[in-house]
Amino acid sequence: MTIAESVISEIMRQMPQGADKYLVPTGGDGFKLCIHWKLNSDPERPNKYSKTIAIQVPRELIEDFPGYPENMQKHALAKIGTYIQDKLKAFDPNHDSPRGVPEPVEHWALLVENIFG
């Protein structure tokens, strides 16, 4: 498994079961992982999705990972998991966008100094 795959896997472990993900390239500065899931909270719209969470994963984070010992890499992945858990506690996935309009997007960023600092 690549470093990017390990980071994505750790993020997805924190998300609700059945969450969908897709990657958006960011022009050489890492990637953006976008995640949303069916809310199942509106009988009029059974397929309504949550707000999208767009998590910026900087290239520097992915490039720095291999330079650290395995125990620090595991600790960094755990910190990523904790960061996502904390953000999800404050995240309200519901929205009032009308049918046919893309759901709102909330942007989060993984900062190198918070993961390896």
C-alpha positions in Angstrom: 0.0 0.0 0.0 1.4 3.4 -0.9 1.6 6.3 1.6 -1.3 8.1 -0.1 -3.4 4.9 0.1 -2.6 4.5 3.8 -3.6 8.1 4.5 -6.9 7.7 2.5 -7.6 4.4 4.3 -7.1 6.0 7.7 -9.4 8.9 6.8 -12.1 6.5 5.4 -12.0 4.4 8.6 -13.3 7.4 10.5 -16.2 8.1 8.1 -19.7 6.7 8.3 -20.2 3.3 6.8 -21.1 3.5 3.1 -19.4 6.8 2.6 -18.3 7.5 -1.0 -15.0 9.0 -1.9 -13.4 10.5 -5.0 -10.0 12.2 -5.6 -9.6 15.6 -7.2 -6.1 16.5 -8.5 -4.8 19.8 -7.2 -2.2 20.7 -9.8 0.9 19.1 -8.3 0.2 20.1 -4.7 -1.0 16.8 -3.4 -4.7 15.9 -3.8 -8.1 16.6 -2.5 -10.1 13.7 -1.1 -13.8 14.4 -1.3 -16.3 12.3 0.8 -20.0 12.3 1.2 -22.7 9.8 2.1 -26.4 9.2 1.9 -28.2 10.9 4.8 -31.3 8.7 4.9 -33.0 11.4 6.9 -35.5 12.8 4.4 -38.3 10.5 3.3 -39.0 12.9 0.3 -35.4 12.5 -0.8 -34.1 9.0 0.1 -31.0 9.5 -2.0 -30.0 12.9 -0.7 -26.3 13.1 0.1 -24.6 14.8 3.0 -22.5 17.9 2.5 -19.2 17.0 0.9 -16.1 17.1 2.9 -13.1 18.1 0.8 -9.8 17.2 2.6 -6.6 18.7 1.2 -3.7 16.3 1.5 -0.6 18.2 0.7 2.2 16.8 -1.5 4.7 17.6 1.3 2.9 15.3 3.7 3.0 12.4 1.3 6.7 13.1 0.4 7.7 13.5 4.1 6.2 10.2 5.3 8.9 7.8 4.0 11.6 9.7 5.7 10.3 8.9 9.1 10.7 5.6 11.0 7.8 3.2 10.9 6.7 4.0 14.5 6.5 7.7 13.6 4.5 6.9 10.5 2.0 4.8 12.5 1.8 7.7 15.0 1.2 10.1 12.2 -1.6 8.0 10.8 -3.2 7.8 14.2 -3.0 11.6 14.5 -4.7 11.9 11.1 -7.5 9.6 12.4 -7.9 11.7 15.6 -8.0 14.9 13.6 -10.8 13.5 11.3 -12.7 12.2 14.4 -12.5 15.7 16.0 -13.6 17.4 12.8 -16.5 15.0 12.4 -17.8 15.8 15.9 -18.4 19.4 14.9 -19.6 18.6 11.3 -23.3 18.8 10.5 -23.8 16.8 7.3 -27.3 18.1 6.7 -28.1 20.9 4.3 -31.0 22.5 2.5 -29.8 22.5 -1.1 -32.7 21.8 -3.4 -32.9 18.6 -5.4 -30.6 18.7 -8.4 -28.2 21.3 -6.9 -24.8 20.0 -5.8 -24.4 19.6 -2.1 -22.4 22.3 -0.2 -18.7 21.6 0.4 -16.8 21.9 3.6 -13.0 22.2 3.2 -10.6 20.6 5.7 -6.7 20.5 5.4 -4.2 18.1 6.8 -1.3 20.3 7.9 2.2 18.7 7.9 3.1 20.6 11.2 0.0 19.1 12.9 0.8 15.6 11.8 4.6 15.4 12.2 4.9 18.4 14.6 
